[in-house]
Amino acid sequence: MAERAGARELLRRVLDEGAWTSWDTPPAEEASPYGKVLAAARERSGCDEAVLTGEGLLRGRRVAFVVSEFRFLAGSIGLATADRIVASVERATAEGLPLLAAPCSGGTRMQEGTAAFVQMARITAAVVAHRAAGLPYLVYLRHPTTGGVFASWGSLGHVTAAEPGALIGFLGPRVYEGLHGEPFPPGVQVAENLAAKGLLDAVVGIDDLAEVASRVLRVLCGRPPAAPMALPESVQPDGTAWDSITRSRRPGRPGVRDLLRHGAADVTPLSGTGEGEADPGLLLALARFGSAPCVVVGQDRRSQRTGHPLGPAGLRVARRGMRLAAGLGLPLVTVVDTPGAVLSAEAEEGGLAGEIARCLADLITLPAPTLCLLLGEGTGGAALALLPADRVLVARHAWLSPLPPEGASLIVHRTPDRAGEMAEAQGVRSADLLRDGLADVLVDEFPDAADEPEAFCRRATAAVEMGLSGLRPTGPAARQARYRRTP
């Protein structure tokens, strides 16, 4: 682990020209033996408390910050520290500023005991109020971050990154070994491991932090164009349903990652649920389509086809994206492209059916604008889980079905050989979806997205941008109205 940067050094390397304005007021002097400890900490660290707060510019954007100084009593949180943090969070909320938190702490200040310990609840309440105001809260966990700091304001970020190699955990390893008489298992409380487990979104070096945070804020602080843009006219696709199904399964067909690579900007992938689960079959990201910022929840066709079929954890990742969009008032873009959810004992025990139901419930009631892009295969409950939206776009050869057509053929005809006939009868292709009002706009293919991947992705992302322009949340009644059977 390289020598850690102190609070002032971090601010110098992250904020524009290394300049910032302090919001701090000097803490009261403590006339006791503990006061001597505090005085020594001030002299050693060059700071008057374990956090610095204030504001500065990040790539030209005004932001507030709370940054720990580990050299001041291991960055521990005492009463004066908590007062400073709460005051800064409340000021950031009142002034409508995004807030960057960079903890580096051993947790509660033991010299102040229980009175300091309970301050974590107070700090959490201030952060929750900041988030409730629709303001971004970004967290950068530094080496080390443990104890109550990690279990409160260090774990509430809309987006959470960590310093490479940082020790991050609830119980410090030295305390664990002292209490249990054996070392904590190695490699667990390390930033890279936590990112792989879906607890952190990224591992980022300090010198890359400004760019990453700025890219995130360009999305989280952005708003789509208010005026609706003209949507392309719906063009009736040609070809049979089975033709579309076979084309949608071609290995070279572009998926959600290609869509973002060729047609989006300011893309920031997020990792997992933030609660210890990840699923390669589901991509969660922040992005902009043209001038329209959004949260993207997309089924990754390549991962699903190469050993990572979508499971309940993936749907929980999707629901994190829904909460993120709702909390920040950003549009949610869902991308449906799945051969179907995983069929396994683990998926059943992991609550697959319940997660599909909760995804549907969350989408139907989401207070943010929603747009769904049917990009390719749309099989079963996994596809349905991301379908309800204010506006639905469909690629020419995308389709939607309760089962793979071969499975439907087995149920009805006791053979998979009549799959094409079943697909035609079930009305699965884009033409049927447009005709029946289940989709609103066609994204064309010439003749097949696999033959023109970059051009198709640019066309699809342009349609998403147009679809998001002027889009407003229509509410549960309107979202489910398209599914009513009409005479």
N, C-alpha and C positions, 0 to 999 in steps of 0.2 A: 504494500500500500504506500503510495507516494505521500510526502508530507502534506497534511491537510491545510487547506486555505482557511484563514480566519475570516471573520465576518466582513471586515473592511476590504480585505483582499478579494473576496468574492464579489462584493459590490463594484469594486474597481474593474474587475474583469467582465462583468455582465452588463452594467448600465452604461448608457451612452457617455463617452468621454470619462468614464469612471466617476461621474458627478452625481451627488444625491443630496437631498435636504432632510435633515433629521426631524423627527416628530417627538423625540424623547425629552423628558424633563428629568433633572437629576433626582435620584431617590433620596429619601430622608436618611440622615446619618443614624447609625445604630450604636448606642453607647453601651456596649457589652463585650464580653469575649468574642461573641459572634461578629460584632462590628469590626474587630481586628482581622477576622477571617475575610470579611468583605473588603476591607481596605487592602489587604494583601492581594486579593483577587483582582482588584482594580489596577494595582500597580503592575502585576504580572501580565494582565491581558491588554491593558491600555483602554479598557472599556469600563463604564460605570455599572453595567449590569450584564446578564447573560444573553440578552438579545439587543439588537439594534433595530429600530423601526424608522420608517420615513417614506419618501417618495423619490422617484427619479424617472428618467426617460429610458424606455427600452425600444430601440429602433424607432425613435420618434414618438412612441406611445407613452402617455403618463401612466405609471403603475405605482402601487404601494407595495411595501415589502416588510417582512419580519424575518430577520436572519439571526441565527444563534451564534454565539461566540463560545466555543468549547473551552477555551483557556480560562474562562471565568467560571470556576467551580463546576467544571465538566458540563457547561451549558445547562445546568439544572434550573428547575423552575421553582422560584420562591414567590412569596406574595407580591413583592415589588415587580418581579419579572412578569407575573400574570397580569398585574395592573397595566403594565406597558403593552403587553400583547393585546389585551382586550381593548384598550384605548385605540390602538392602531387599527385593529380590525373594524371597530365601530366607526372610526373616521373614514376608512376606505369605503365602507358601506354608505355612509352619509354623502360622500363626495362621488359616489358612483364609479369607483376605480377597481380594476382587476387587482387581485392581491397575490403576490408571490411569497410563499413561505419556504424557508430553507433551514429546517431543523438540523441540529447537531448536538445531541444532548443525551445525558445518562438518565434523564427523567426527573422525578421530584427531588427537591433539595432536602436531603435528610436532616439538616440542621433545623429546619422549620417544621418537619413532621407532617401531621395530619392536616393542619391548616393549609399547608402548601399543596398537599396531595389532592385535596378536593377542588383546587383551582382548575384542574384539567376539565371538570364539568363546565365551569364558567367560560373557559376559553372555547370549548366545544360549542356552547350556546351562541357565542359571538360569531363563530365561523358559520354555523347553521343559518343564522340570520343573514349573513352576507350572501350565502348561496341562495337563500329564499328570495333575496332581492334580484335574483337573476344575474349576479355578478360572478365572473370567473374566479376560481380559487385554484392556483397551481402550486404543487408541492414538489420540492427538490430535497430528497433525503440524503444527508451527508454522513460521512463516517465519523463517529458512530451515532446511530439514532436508536434508542431503546426506551423501555419502560413506558411511563404514562404519556410522554410526548408522542411516541409512536402510536400509542393506543388512544390518542385524542386528535389534536390538530395535525399530526403527521399522517393521518390515514383518512382524511376527508376531502382530498383533492378531486376536482373534476378530472384532472390529469395528474399523474404522479410519476416522477422520474427519480433516479437515484444516481449517486456518484459511483463510478466503477470501483468494484471491490469493497464497497462500503459494508460495514457490519450493521445490520438492521434486524432488530428482533424485539420481542416483548420483554424477555428476561435476559439481562446481560450474562454472557458466558462465565464471567468471573463469579457472579453471584450464584449461578446454577452450580458451578463446580464446588463452591463453598458449602452450599446447602445439601448437595447430593453426593459429594465425594467422588465425582467422576466428571470428566470434561463433557461439554455439550457436543453432540454429534457434529463433526466438521462439515463445512460446505452448505449448511442449512441457512444460517443467518447471513447470507451473502447476497448482495444486490442482484447479481446475475441469476442466482437460483430463484429468488422471489419473482423476478420478471418472467422466468420460464414457467412458474406456477400460476401466473395470472394475477399476482398481487401488486405488481408494478407495471407501468406501461412501457418504460424504456430505461436503459442505463446510458447516461449521458455525461461526458466529461464537462468540467466547468467551462472550458473555452468554447464548447459547442452549445452551452445552455442558452445564450442570448438568441441564437438563431432558432433553436427548437421552441423556446417559449414565445418568441415573436410569431413564428409560423402558427402555433396553436392559437394565439390571441387574434390573429387575422381572421380566423374562423369563428372563435367563440364571441368576439366582439362585433362581428359583421352582421349585416342584415340583408336579406334578398331584396331585389328591386321591388318597389311598392306597386308599380304599374304592371298589370298583366301584359305579357308578350303574346303575340299571335302564335297559337299552336299550329303545327302542321296538320293539314287535312288528313283524315283517316282514309287510307287507301286499302281496298279490300285485297288481301293476299290471294294468291292462286296456289295450286298444288293441293295434294291430298293431306289429310292429317298425318298419315304414316310417313309421308315425305318429310314433313316438318320434324317429326320425332327422330327419324334417322339423321337428319341434318343437325339437330340439336345435340346429338351424341358424338359428333365428329371430334376427334382428339384436338384438332387445331382451332376449335371454336373459342373465341375470346370469352373470358370470364370477368368477374368483378375486379380482379387485380389488373387486368389489361385495361379495363375501363378507366380505372384511376390513373394508370401510368400514361395512357395516351390522351386523356381528355380532361383531367382534373388538375387543380393547383393546390398548393399548401396542404398536401396530404400528410397527415400524422396518424399512423396506425396506433391503436390502443390495444393493450394486451389483456385478454381474459375478462373475468367478472370483477376483478379487484378484490375478490373474496376467496381466492385460492383455487379457482378453476379456469381452465383454458380449453379451447377446442379449435384445432386447425381448420375445421370445416366451416367456420364462421368468422368473417372478417369484420372488425369494428374499426372505424377510422373517422377522423375529422377531415373535411375537404371542402374545396370550393369548386363549383361548376360554373365557370365564367365568373360573374360577380356574385353568385348565390352561394353563401356558406351553408353547411349542413353537417349533420351526423349521418354516417353511412353504416348500414348494417347489411352485409351481403354474404350470401352463401358462396363459398369458394369451390368451384367445380373441380379444380385439379386436386385439391386436398381430399375432397370427398371420393374422387375416383382412384386415389392412390393410397388407400388404407386409413382414411380418417372420415368415415361417414358421420353425418351430423347427429349429435346426441343431445341429451338434456342439458349438458354443460354449455353447448353452443347456443341453445335457446336462452339460457340465463345470461350469456354474454350479450345476446340481442336485447334482452330486457334492460341491461345496463345502458345500452345505447338509447333506448326509449326514455329512460329516466334522465339521461344527460340532455337529450333534446328538450324534454319537458321543463327541466330545471332552468335551462338557459334560454328558452324560447326560440330555439333553432329548429328549422325544418328537419324532419327525419326522412331519409331516403332508404328504402329497403330494396334489396336486389334478390329476386327469387331465381335460383338456378340449382336445383337439387334432384338427384335420382331417388331421393327418399331418405327418411331418417334411418339410423342404425336399428337393426332388429337383433336384440341381445338381451340376456338376463340382466346384465348391468344397466342397460337403458331402462328396462322396466322398473328395476329397483331404484334407479336414479330419478324416477318421476317423469319420464318422457311425455306421457299423455297430459299430465298436469301442467308441464311447462308449455306445451302447445296451447292449452286452454288459457294459461296466464298471458302468453304472448298475444293471443287474440283479444283478451279482455283489455290488456294495456293499450294495444293499438286502436281498438274501437273507441276508447275513452281518452286517448292522448290529447292534451290541450295544445300541442304544437302541430303545425302543418305537416302532413304526411304525403309522401309520393312513393309509389311502388313501381319498380321496373321489372317486368317479367322478361328475363334475359335469355333463358334457355329452358331446361327441363323444369317442370313444375309438378313434382310427384307427391301426392299424399299430404299428410298432416304437416310435414316439414315445410312444404310450400305454403299451405294455408296459414301457417303461423305468422308469416310476414306479408300477407296479402292485403288486409283491409287498409284502405288509404283514401285520402281526399281525391287523389288523382292517380290513375293507373296507366302506365305505358307498357306496351307489349312489342317485343321484337317479332319480325315476320314469322320466324320459325320457332318461337317460344310456344309453350303449351301448358295446360293445367288439367290435372286428372287426379281422381281419388286414389288411383293405383297406377303403376306402370301398365300400359295397355296389355302386356303379356299376362299380368296378374289378373286384370279384369276379364280377359279371355278365359283364363283358367276357371274363374268363378262361374262365369255364365255358360261357357261351352266345354269346360273340362279339358281344354287344350290351349296352349299358348299360341297355336298357329293361326288364330283368327284375331290377332292383336290389331292389325290394321283396320279390320272391319269394326272392332270394338271402339277404336279411337275415333273413327268417323261417326259412329252412332252416338258417342258420348259428348260430342261437341267440344273437343279439347283444344282445337287450333286457334290461332290468333283471330282469324276471320269470325269464328263462332263467338269468341269472347267480346269482340267489338260489336257484333250484331246484337248480342244479348245485354249489352251495357255493363259487362263485367270488366271491360277495359275501355279507355277513352281515346288513346292515341296510338297509332302504329309507328314503330321505328323500323324502317324498311331495311332489307338486305339485298345486295345485288351480286349474284343471286343468293349468296350464302355468306354469313359473317365469317366463316372459316376461310373463305377465299379473299376477303378484304378486311382483315382484323383491325388495322389502324383506322381505316376510313369508317368502318362501322362504329368503332368506339367513339370517334369524334362526332359522328352523327347522333349516337345515342346520348352522349354527354350534352350536346347542344339541345337535344330534346328535354333532358332533365333540367337544364338551366331554364328553358322556356316554361317548363311545367312548374318550376318553383316560383317563377316571377308572379307576384301578386297573389300567390297561394295563401289561403287562410284556413285555419282548422274549421271544418264544417260541423264537427260534433258527432256523437254516437248515432243519432237518428239518421242523419244524411249518409254516414259511412255505411250503415247496414241497409239503407234503402235500396241500393243497387242490387242487392241479393233477393229482393222480393220478387216473387213470381208474378208476371203480368199477363193478362189475357192475350 
